[in-house]
Amino acid sequence: MSMRTPNTRPIVVSGSHDATVRVWDLDSRGPLYEPLEGHKGKVNAVAVGALHGRPIAVSGGNDNTVRVWDLDAGGLVYEPLQGHHGNVLAVAIGELHGRPIAVSASDDFTLWGWDLDAGESLGDPLEGHNNFVNAVAVGELHGRPIAVSGGCDKLVWVWDLAVGEPLGEPLAGHDDWVNAVAVGALGGHPIAVSGGNDNTVRVWDLEAREPLGEPLAGHDDWVNAVAVGALGGRPIAVSGGNDRMVWVWDLEAGGRLGGPLVGHDDWITAVAVGEAP
């Protein structure tokens, strides 16, 4: 993931199966400092944010821990955050009552919320999934902080982070594992976008608690990654999958935006949306 440090230096933060988190200077195209070491297993997820005005990264890995790194100092902010009893598969950063938080998802079937100021959990784990939780994103619904998660139970869950409970029943529709989720807005209304092993991308109205239109069909293999953004002021989603294709979706029209982006020679595992000069 990319960001800028307070001195406006553009950086990228990466996590690897080599158990390290690395920070890269995009100007020099090299490492900013020595690898961030501490995880005892594969690093599966990273997210970047800020804590007291200082840039941080949050990582999760196969040692069941979530770790918070000071990207100025090049070390841990505090001891690893422990609570999961399985591999941490996804992390996201957000806010709760103006305080920075992280949410992590695991193959122990749970999510945990973390107070990044205090370096401790927000309370009990978020329980509802009955299988691996593969993905998590954070957003807002009616001004309340929420997390959206997807897992191998084929469900998308929405969580009220202020009370630590599900917001109603899970969103059902996928016919196989949910691998990826993202949150955004459409027509001023909060939405979630999910992708799964049923080869579809689905859009959910988080207020009405129902699908928005028919599933977005185009992939002919598992969908591993989704992201939301805008193109010419129109809301879009982008997805990538095992069919080696990237599809762009017009969320207002509920259909494909042109043909697929083709070029990868193997599975696509991650996508992001941004702007280039």
N, C-alpha and C positions, 0 to 999 in steps of 0.2 A: 504494500500500500504506500501511497506517496503523500507527502506534506511538505511544509516549509518550517524550518526552525526559526526562533525569534530573530536571528540575524539574516533572515530571508534566504537562507541556503536551502535549495530544493533537495529533498532526500527521498529515498525509497526504503521501506522496511520489509524484510522477507523472513519467512520461517521455513525450515527444511527438515527432511528426514535425518539430517546429520545432527539433530538435537540443538541447533543453534538458531538464534535470531541475529540477523545482520542488517546493518544500516549503511546505505550507499549514498555517496555524494554525487548527485547527477551532473554537477559542473565538472568535477575531475574524473567522473566515471569509475571511481574506486571506492573502497570501504572508508567510512568516516572514522572508524576506530576498530579495535579488535572485536571479533564476534562476541555477542552476548551469550554467555554460557551459564547453564544452570539446569535446564530441562534434562531429565534423565531418559527421555524417549523422543520420538518424532514430534516435531512442532507442526500442528495441523492448521493453525489459524493465527492471524495477527490482525489487529486493528490499531489505528492511531488516533490520538486526541491530545488534550491538554489537561494539566493539573496544576493549579496555582500559577497559570501563565507559562508553565514549562511544558515542552513537548514530551509526550509519553507514547509508548507502545504497550499494548496488552496482548499477551500470547497465551495459547492453550496447547497442550500436548498430551502425549501418551503416558506421561507420568502422573496423570490425573490432576494436575495443578494448572492454575491460572497465574501468570506472572506479569508484573507491571514494571516497565523499564523507563528510567529517566534518560531521554535521548540526548540531553546536554551532557550529563555526567557519564553516560555509557555504563550504567549499572542498574541494579534493582532499586526500586523505591522503598520496598519493604519486603518482608518474608513472603514466600509464595502463598497464594490464596488456596486454601484446601477445603474440600467439602465433597467434591465428586469422588465416586468410587469406580470410575471408568475413564476411558480416554476422553479428553476434551476435543470435540470435533469442530466447534465454531465459537467465535466471540464477536461481540458488537459493543459499541460505546454509545452512551447517551447521557441524559440528565434526568434527575428526579428532585423536584423542589429546588432547582438551581444548583444541585450538587452533582458532580460527575460520577457516573456509574458505568459498570460493565455488566453484560449478561453473557453467560457461557452455556453451551449446550454439549451434551455428552452421550456416549453409548450406555450410560447407566440409566437412561430413560428420563433424566431430569435436566432442568435448567437451574442455574443459580444466578441471583443478582448480587452485585458487589458494590459497596460504597468505596469509591476510589480515594476519597479523602481519609477515611478512617482505616482503610486497608482491611475490611472485614465484610462478612456477608450482610445482605439486607434483611435476612431472616431465614425462614425455612426454604428449602428448595421448591421450585415450581414443578408440581407433579400432575400428570395427566396423560402424557404419552405412555403407551405400553410397549414401546420398542425404541431403538436408537433414535436420538434427536440429531439430525444431520445439519440443521441450518437455523440461524436466528438473525433477526433484524430488529431494530428499535425505531420507534416513531411516536406519534401522538394521535389521540382520538378524543375529540371534544376537550382539548387542552390537557388531557391526562396522558402521562407517559405509558407506552405500551411496548411489549415485545411480541413479535410474531415468529413462530417456530414451525418447522416441518420435519417429519421423521419417517421412519420405516413402518409406522402404523398407518401410512397413507393419508394422514390428517395434517391440517394446518391449524395450529392453536394460536389464540390471541390472549395475551396476559396483561392484566392491570398491574403495573409495577408498583403502584402506590400501596396496594393492599396485598400483593403477592398471590393473586388468585386468577383463575381463568375468567375471561370475559365471555360468558355464555358457553354454549356447546362448540366443539371444534368444527371447522369448515371441512366438509366431506365432499369428495368428488373425484379426486385422483384414484386411479385403479391400481397404483403401485407406489413404491417408496417415493416420498418427497425429498428431493436432494438440495433444493435451493429456495430461498425466499428473499423478497425485497419489499420495501414499503415506499409509497409515493402518494400522489394526489391526482385525481381526475375530475375536472369540473368543480374544483374546490372541495371534493369529497376524498377522504382518506381511503386508499386502496392497498391491497397486498398483491404481489405477483409471485407465483410459485411454479416450479418446474420439477418434473419427476420421471420415474422409470416407465411411466405409461406413454412416454414420448410427447407429452403435451405441456404447454404453458397455460396457466389458468390465472384469471384476474378476479379478485374478490372485493366486493363493496364491504368495507369494514363497519359501516354504520348499519346497513341493512342486513349484514351477516349472510350474504348470499353471493353466488357467482355473478359476475358482470359479463353477460353474453356467453357464447359457446366457448369451449376450450380452443386455444390457439394451436392449430395443427399445421405442421410443416416438417418437423423433425421426424426421422424414421428410426430413431434409436433414443436411448436414455437422454434426458435433459439434465445436465449437471450444474448449470450456473445460470442465474438471471440477474439483471440489473435494470434500473429505471433511470430515465433522463428525459431530455427534450430535444427536439429537432425542429428548428424554425418556429419555436413556441408551442409545438404540439408535443404532448406527452408520448413517450415511446418506452418500450421495453426491449431489451436485448437478451438473447439466450444462446447458449452453446451446449453441445452434447457429444455423445459418442459417435454420431454420424459425421463428425469432423466439420460441421457447418455452424455458422453463426447466423441467426435470423434476427431481423429487426421488425418490431411489431408496432403498428399504429394503435394506441390504446383507445383513442376516440372512435375510430372506425371499427375496431375489433378485428383487425386482419393484418396480413403481411404488408410490410412496406418494402416492396421490391423483392428481388430474388435473394437467395442466401449468399452470405459471404463465404467463399470457398478458397481454401489454400492450405489449411492444416492437414497434416498427413496422419494424425492420430487423434485420440479423444481430446475434446476441449473441456477443460476442468474449471475455468474461471473466465469471467467477463466483467468489464467495468465501462462506464460511460463518462466522457469528459469533453473538453474542447482543446483544439490545437490552433496555433496561430496560422 
